[in-house]
Amino acid sequence: MVVNKSSFIHLSSATERITVGNPEVADVKLLDSTHLYVLGRRLGNTNVVLCSKSSCYRTLEVDVTHDLD
């Protein structure tokens, strides 16, 4: 992920809530049960924990870097 750029992520499982480790690095929004919007806010690393109704089932790593293009 690049600073000040965004992307959409399709999730394979229904997700009810998320937790972002460091929201200063990435702004992450759950758009619906299977789609995330992620915006790189500043350089660094964080993670996003995905939870269903019954349990937390996955952790995504988010690395925000410089735009090298």
LINHUGI-V203931 format. One record per residue. N is the residue number from 1. RES is the residue in three letters. PHI is phi in radians with two decimals (* if undefined). PSI is psi in degrees with one decimal (none if undefined). OMEGA is omega in radians with two decimals (* if undefined). Layout:
{{N;RES;PHI;PSI;OMEGA} {N;RES;PHI;PSI;OMEGA}}
This chain:
{{1;MET;*;145.6;-3.08} {2;VAL;-1.94;144.4;3.11} {3;VAL;-0.95;134.6;3.11} {4;ASN;1.15;18.1;3.05} {5;LYS;-2.06;155.7;-3.11} {6;SER;-2.22;164.3;3.03} {7;SER;-2.69;159.8;3.07} {8;PHE;-1.84;140.0;3.12} {9;ILE;-2.13;127.2;3.07} {10;HIS;-1.53;129.4;3.13} {11;LEU;-1.75;137.9;-3.10} {12;SER;-1.38;-17.7;3.13} {13;SER;-2.14;150.5;3.11} {14;ALA;-1.12;131.0;-3.09} {15;THR;-2.11;133.7;-3.13} {16;GLU;-1.77;-31.9;-3.14} {17;ARG;-2.66;158.7;3.12} {18;ILE;-2.31;156.8;3.02} {19;THR;-2.30;127.7;-3.14} {20;VAL;-1.78;127.2;-3.11} {21;GLY;-1.07;-48.6;3.14} {22;ASN;-2.35;92.9;-3.11} {23;PRO;-1.16;-9.1;3.06} {24;GLU;-1.34;-21.9;3.13} {25;VAL;-1.50;-44.2;-3.12} {26;ALA;-2.46;136.1;3.04} {27;ASP;-1.64;118.1;-3.07} {28;VAL;-2.16;127.3;3.14} {29;LYS;-2.16;135.9;3.02} {30;LEU;-1.51;108.0;-3.08} {31;LEU;-1.33;-42.1;3.03} {32;ASP;-2.71;-170.9;-3.00} {33;SER;-1.17;-13.6;-3.12} {34;THR;-2.27;14.9;-3.14} {35;HIS;-2.42;132.7;3.05} {36;LEU;-1.97;146.5;2.96} {37;TYR;-1.95;127.7;-3.10} {38;VAL;-2.21;129.3;3.09} {39;LEU;-2.14;125.0;3.07} {40;GLY;-1.30;118.2;-3.07} {41;ARG;-1.68;-40.2;3.11} {42;ARG;-2.70;164.7;-3.12} {43;LEU;-1.07;139.0;3.08} {44;GLY;2.58;-171.7;-3.12} {45;ASN;-2.23;146.5;3.03} {46;THR;-2.67;-178.9;3.06} {47;ASN;-2.40;162.6;3.12} {48;VAL;-2.24;122.6;3.11} {49;VAL;-1.67;127.1;-3.13} {50;LEU;-1.77;131.4;-3.10} {51;CYS;-2.25;137.1;3.01} {52;SER;-1.60;-171.0;3.10} {53;LYS;-1.11;-33.9;-3.03} {54;SER;-1.69;-29.3;-3.09} {55;SER;-2.90;166.8;3.01} {56;CYS;-1.49;127.8;-2.95} {57;TYR;-2.05;-11.5;-3.10} {58;ARG;-2.80;151.1;3.03} {59;THR;-2.15;126.5;3.09} {60;LEU;-1.76;135.7;3.05} {61;GLU;-1.61;135.0;3.12} {62;VAL;-2.14;119.7;3.09} {63;ASP;-1.96;121.3;3.14} {64;VAL;-1.85;124.0;-3.04} {65;THR;-2.22;176.8;3.04} {66;HIS;-1.22;152.8;3.00} {67;ASP;-1.40;113.4;-3.08} {68;LEU;-1.62;0.1;3.12} {69;ASP;-1.47;none;*}}
